[in-house]
């Protein structure tokens, strides 16, 4: 029965992660060719709906745009039209735009800058007193997040907590042992934007 309920929680959590886009801090990655430079940030940041971007096309001022990712996950650019942004890193979006522009521009050099992001959020479900969203404005460990969720319920399975983390190739399942972590038996585990912590019974 416990195994069945745990599996159900994980399935629900995966659905939640797929619905909510991750929201980390600023990210950018310029091309190797000379181009306008922006502040650098974690390369694995994935763009989400509502993020504000600056798309720079070197020596093509009319193609350079400031855009906001729409709820459908796309942005609209001159010549290119609609292009999917949500779920891509700035580097991946840069490469997609570069490929689309090659039909119109010789050797386009593109830079994608994330100017502003939506609030970074993680989620906790299962055997906690106050399941829901956790704000990640500052670094938050799993133990801190559990405390923010009102603590564990009496029948929580503290040794089989799982963290669902969306990766480029799919969902990563990270085991977390609350008892070991609370006794400082390892490095603290920090949550990333978009993570879902599943606490089974």
Residue pairs with C-beta under 8 A, 6 or more apart in sequence:
2 157
2 200
2 201
5 200
5 201
6 157
6 160
6 198
6 200
6 201
9 125
9 126
9 198
9 199
9 200
10 162
10 164
10 173
10 198
12 125
13 123
13 125
13 162
13 164
13 196
13 198
14 164
14 171
14 196
16 123
16 125
16 196
17 123
17 164
17 166
17 171
17 194
17 195
17 196
18 166
20 121
20 123
20 194
21 46
21 47
21 48
21 49
21 73
21 86
21 87
21 118
21 194
22 45
22 46
22 48
22 120
22 166
22 192
22 193
22 194
23 48
23 51
23 117
23 118
23 119
23 120
23 121
23 193
23 194
24 42
24 45
24 46
24 117
24 120
24 192
24 193
25 41
25 42
25 45
25 117
25 120
26 39
26 41
26 45
26 114
26 115
26 116
26 117
27 41
27 42
27 43
27 45
27 47
27 89
27 90
27 114
28 38
28 39
28 40
28 41
28 90
28 111
28 112
28 113
28 114
29 40
29 43
29 89
29 90
29 91
29 94
29 111
29 112
30 36
30 37
30 38
30 111
31 94
31 98
31 109
31 110
31 111
33 58
33 109
34 58
34 109
35 56
35 58
35 109
35 110
35 111
36 56
36 58
36 111
37 111
38 54
38 56
38 111
38 113
39 113
41 114
43 89
43 91
44 89
44 168
45 89
45 90
45 114
46 86
46 87
46 88
46 89
46 166
46 194
47 53
47 69
47 85
47 86
47 87
47 88
47 89
47 90
47 93
47 114
48 69
48 86
48 117
48 118
49 69
49 70
49 71
49 72
49 73
49 86
49 118
50 68
50 69
50 71
50 117
50 118
51 68
51 69
51 85
51 114
51 116
51 117
51 118
52 66
52 67
52 68
52 69
52 114
52 115
52 116
52 117
53 66
53 67
53 68
53 69
53 75
53 85
53 93
53 112
53 113
53 114
53 115
54 64
54 65
54 66
54 112
54 113
54 115
55 63
55 64
55 65
55 66
55 67
55 75
55 77
55 97
55 110
55 111
55 112
55 113
56 64
56 110
56 111
56 112
56 113
57 63
57 64
57 101
57 105
57 108
57 109
57 110
58 108
58 109
58 110
58 111
59 109
60 105
60 108
62 78
63 77
63 78
63 79
63 101
63 105
65 77
65 78
66 115
67 75
67 76
67 77
68 75
69 75
69 85
69 86
73 84
73 85
73 86
73 87
74 82
74 83
74 84
74 85
74 86
75 82
75 83
75 85
76 82
76 83
77 83
77 97
79 100
79 101
79 103
79 104
79 105
80 97
80 100
80 101
83 93
83 96
83 97
83 100
84 96
85 93
88 96
90 112
90 113
90 114
91 112
93 112
94 110
94 111
94 112
97 108
97 110
97 112
98 108
98 109
98 110
101 108
101 110
102 108
119 135
119 137
120 135
120 136
120 137
120 193
121 133
121 134
121 135
121 136
121 193
121 194
122 133
122 134
122 136
122 140
122 145
122 191
122 192
122 193
122 194
122 195
122 196
122 197
123 131
123 132
123 133
123 134
123 195
123 196
123 197
124 131
124 132
124 134
124 145
124 146
124 149
124 196
124 197
124 199
125 131
125 196
125 197
125 198
125 199
126 156
126 197
126 198
126 199
126 200
126 201
127 152
127 153
127 155
127 156
127 157
127 199
127 200
127 201
128 146
128 149
128 150
128 151
128 152
128 153
128 156
128 199
129 149
129 150
129 151
129 152
129 153
130 149
130 150
131 149
132 149
134 140
134 145
134 148
134 149
134 191
136 191
136 192
136 193
139 190
140 148
140 190
140 191
141 188
141 189
141 190
141 191
142 161
142 163
142 176
142 178
142 181
142 188
142 189
142 190
142 191
142 197
143 178
143 181
143 182
143 188
145 191
145 197
146 152
146 178
146 197
146 199
152 158
152 178
152 199
153 201
155 201
156 178
156 199
156 200
156 201
157 199
157 200
157 201
158 177
158 178
158 179
159 177
159 178
159 179
160 175
160 177
160 200
161 175
161 176
161 177
161 178
161 197
161 198
161 199
161 200
162 173
162 174
162 175
162 176
162 197
162 198
162 200
163 173
163 174
163 175
163 176
163 189
163 191
163 195
163 196
163 197
163 198
164 171
164 172
164 173
164 174
164 195
164 196
164 197
164 198
165 171
165 172
165 174
165 192
165 194
165 195
166 172
166 194
174 189
176 189
176 197
180 186
181 188
181 189
191 197
